[in-house]
Amino acid sequence: MPPDDDGREAELVTVRGVTLARLRVGEEKPPGESPCPGCGAYYFDLHATGCEYEPCPVCGGQLVSCGCA
C-alpha cells in the first residue's frame, strides 16, 4: 500500500482479490484510540502505510500480518 503519487495514503487496499476501502482511525469495532499509538493518525485519518494497528477490512485482524492480503 504505497502512498499515492501526491504523497497521500492510498484510499483502497486489495484483499483476497477484492478492492476495498481502508478503514480509518475510529471506524474500527470497537473504535481505536486517537491518535493511533502506532502511527499517530487521528480519528477519520488513514493509518500510515504498514501501521500495526490498522485493521483488515475483511477479518478485523492486523492488516500487516493477517494473511488476507
C-alpha atoms as one frame of an Amber mdcrd trajectory, in Angstrom:
protein
   0.000   0.000   0.000   2.374   2.724  -1.060   1.231   6.344  -0.845  -0.457
   7.859  -3.912   1.582   9.967  -6.334   0.645  13.110  -4.398   2.086  11.677
  -1.157  -1.272  10.848   0.489  -2.003   7.375   1.795  -3.806   5.075  -0.666
  -7.573   5.021  -0.018  -8.039   1.406  -1.158  -6.489  -1.968  -0.371  -6.830
  -5.235  -2.305  -7.617  -8.177  -0.044  -8.166 -11.678  -1.456  -8.524 -10.174
  -4.930 -11.225  -7.700  -3.864 -10.522  -3.960  -3.685 -11.948  -2.403  -0.511
 -11.823   0.959   1.248  -9.234   1.085   4.013 -10.661   1.609   7.496  -9.899
   4.974   9.052  -8.991   5.530  12.691 -12.248   5.364  14.679 -14.089   3.175
  12.154 -12.893   0.001  13.856 -15.210  -2.036  16.063 -14.712  -1.079  18.880
 -13.241   2.295  17.870  -9.491   2.586  18.284  -7.533   5.262  20.099  -6.937
   8.715  18.680  -4.218   9.448  17.988  -3.242   5.946  16.917  -0.461   4.659
  19.193   1.336   3.154  16.196   1.355   5.921  13.595  -0.176   8.988  15.263
  -3.181   9.235  12.921  -6.250  10.964  14.349  -9.920   9.954  14.006 -11.066
   9.734  10.383  -7.491   9.813   9.030  -5.925   6.787   7.366  -3.274   4.889
   9.262   0.266   5.258   7.904   1.255   2.513   5.468   2.356  -0.536   7.442
   0.906   0.622  10.776   0.494  -2.396  13.056  -2.817  -1.005  14.378  -4.594
  -0.774  11.010  -7.356  -3.409  10.906  -8.043  -5.612   7.892 -11.407  -4.636
   6.327 -12.184  -8.354   5.854 -11.198 -10.208   9.032 -10.600  -7.358  11.501
  -7.103  -8.613  12.347  -3.926  -6.605  11.851  -3.714  -5.772   8.133   0.088
  -6.101   8.057   0.027  -9.666   9.375  -3.455 -11.201   8.987  -2.689 -13.117
   5.775  -5.761 -11.872   3.894  -3.840  -9.517   1.584
